[in-house]
Amino acid sequence: MFDHSLLVGGDRMLERYPLPDGANDFTSGLPAAVNAAGSVDQMSAKDSVFVGGVRGTFLEVENSTISAAEPPEATSGSFTSDPSLRDIDAEWLEANAPMPTDERLAQIWVLR
């Protein structure tokens, strides 16, 4: 279950985490945000945003957005397509998903 999640793949992930010199240059293609090719009804998304490739069929999708013009299928619900997400940059990432600090993590994580 992707719940209140931001998943960023493809070249957009390099906006926050650039590759160091000599690192894998993705000669086999850019990583997907979610690669569940062949997966059917094993994933759900709620209040989440996906940027980059997403493969697989979702069981349920609720209030979730994807950068793909043709979103993956879902047994229940559907993604909202927002192709403008393909152009996010480091500033967008910082505004929407700031780098965590110890203080922020203590606010949002509840230990059980």
Contacts in CASP RR format, 6 or more apart in sequence:
PFRMAT RR
TARGET T0000
AUTHOR 0000-0000-0000
METHOD contacts of the structure
MODEL  1
MFDHSLLVGGDRMLERYPLPDGANDFTSGLPAAVNAAGSVDQMSAKDSVF
VGGVRGTFLEVENSTISAAEPPEATSGSFTSDPSLRDIDAEWLEANAPMP
TDERLAQIWVLR
1 43 0 8 1.000
1 44 0 8 1.000
1 45 0 8 1.000
1 46 0 8 1.000
2 34 0 8 1.000
2 43 0 8 1.000
2 44 0 8 1.000
2 45 0 8 1.000
2 46 0 8 1.000
2 48 0 8 1.000
2 50 0 8 1.000
2 64 0 8 1.000
3 45 0 8 1.000
3 46 0 8 1.000
3 47 0 8 1.000
3 48 0 8 1.000
4 46 0 8 1.000
4 47 0 8 1.000
4 48 0 8 1.000
5 45 0 8 1.000
5 48 0 8 1.000
5 49 0 8 1.000
6 48 0 8 1.000
6 49 0 8 1.000
6 51 0 8 1.000
6 96 0 8 1.000
6 97 0 8 1.000
7 33 0 8 1.000
7 34 0 8 1.000
7 48 0 8 1.000
7 49 0 8 1.000
7 50 0 8 1.000
7 51 0 8 1.000
7 54 0 8 1.000
8 15 0 8 1.000
8 16 0 8 1.000
8 33 0 8 1.000
8 51 0 8 1.000
8 52 0 8 1.000
8 88 0 8 1.000
8 93 0 8 1.000
9 30 0 8 1.000
9 31 0 8 1.000
9 32 0 8 1.000
9 33 0 8 1.000
9 51 0 8 1.000
9 52 0 8 1.000
9 53 0 8 1.000
10 30 0 8 1.000
10 31 0 8 1.000
10 32 0 8 1.000
10 33 0 8 1.000
10 51 0 8 1.000
10 52 0 8 1.000
10 53 0 8 1.000
11 30 0 8 1.000
12 51 0 8 1.000
12 52 0 8 1.000
12 85 0 8 1.000
12 86 0 8 1.000
12 88 0 8 1.000
13 31 0 8 1.000
15 88 0 8 1.000
15 89 0 8 1.000
15 90 0 8 1.000
15 92 0 8 1.000
15 93 0 8 1.000
16 90 0 8 1.000
16 93 0 8 1.000
19 25 0 8 1.000
32 52 0 8 1.000
32 53 0 8 1.000
32 54 0 8 1.000
32 55 0 8 1.000
33 50 0 8 1.000
33 51 0 8 1.000
33 52 0 8 1.000
33 53 0 8 1.000
33 54 0 8 1.000
34 43 0 8 1.000
34 50 0 8 1.000
34 53 0 8 1.000
34 54 0 8 1.000
34 55 0 8 1.000
34 56 0 8 1.000
35 53 0 8 1.000
35 55 0 8 1.000
36 42 0 8 1.000
36 43 0 8 1.000
36 55 0 8 1.000
36 56 0 8 1.000
37 55 0 8 1.000
37 56 0 8 1.000
38 55 0 8 1.000
38 56 0 8 1.000
38 57 0 8 1.000
39 55 0 8 1.000
39 56 0 8 1.000
39 57 0 8 1.000
40 56 0 8 1.000
40 57 0 8 1.000
41 57 0 8 1.000
41 58 0 8 1.000
41 59 0 8 1.000
41 75 0 8 1.000
42 59 0 8 1.000
43 56 0 8 1.000
43 58 0 8 1.000
43 59 0 8 1.000
44 58 0 8 1.000
44 59 0 8 1.000
44 60 0 8 1.000
44 61 0 8 1.000
44 62 0 8 1.000
45 58 0 8 1.000
45 60 0 8 1.000
45 61 0 8 1.000
45 62 0 8 1.000
45 64 0 8 1.000
45 79 0 8 1.000
46 60 0 8 1.000
46 61 0 8 1.000
46 62 0 8 1.000
46 63 0 8 1.000
46 64 0 8 1.000
47 62 0 8 1.000
47 63 0 8 1.000
47 64 0 8 1.000
48 64 0 8 1.000
48 65 0 8 1.000
49 64 0 8 1.000
49 65 0 8 1.000
49 66 0 8 1.000
49 85 0 8 1.000
49 96 0 8 1.000
50 64 0 8 1.000
50 65 0 8 1.000
50 66 0 8 1.000
50 67 0 8 1.000
50 68 0 8 1.000
50 79 0 8 1.000
51 66 0 8 1.000
51 67 0 8 1.000
51 85 0 8 1.000
51 86 0 8 1.000
51 88 0 8 1.000
52 67 0 8 1.000
52 68 0 8 1.000
52 86 0 8 1.000
53 67 0 8 1.000
53 68 0 8 1.000
54 66 0 8 1.000
54 68 0 8 1.000
54 71 0 8 1.000
54 72 0 8 1.000
55 72 0 8 1.000
56 72 0 8 1.000
56 73 0 8 1.000
57 72 0 8 1.000
57 73 0 8 1.000
57 74 0 8 1.000
57 75 0 8 1.000
58 72 0 8 1.000
58 73 0 8 1.000
58 74 0 8 1.000
58 75 0 8 1.000
59 74 0 8 1.000
59 75 0 8 1.000
59 76 0 8 1.000
60 74 0 8 1.000
60 75 0 8 1.000
60 76 0 8 1.000
60 77 0 8 1.000
61 74 0 8 1.000
61 76 0 8 1.000
61 77 0 8 1.000
61 78 0 8 1.000
61 79 0 8 1.000
62 77 0 8 1.000
64 79 0 8 1.000
64 80 0 8 1.000
65 79 0 8 1.000
65 80 0 8 1.000
65 81 0 8 1.000
65 82 0 8 1.000
65 85 0 8 1.000
66 72 0 8 1.000
66 79 0 8 1.000
66 80 0 8 1.000
66 81 0 8 1.000
66 82 0 8 1.000
66 85 0 8 1.000
67 81 0 8 1.000
67 82 0 8 1.000
67 83 0 8 1.000
67 85 0 8 1.000
67 86 0 8 1.000
68 79 0 8 1.000
68 81 0 8 1.000
68 83 0 8 1.000
69 81 0 8 1.000
69 83 0 8 1.000
70 81 0 8 1.000
71 78 0 8 1.000
71 79 0 8 1.000
71 80 0 8 1.000
71 81 0 8 1.000
72 79 0 8 1.000
98 104 0 8 1.000
END
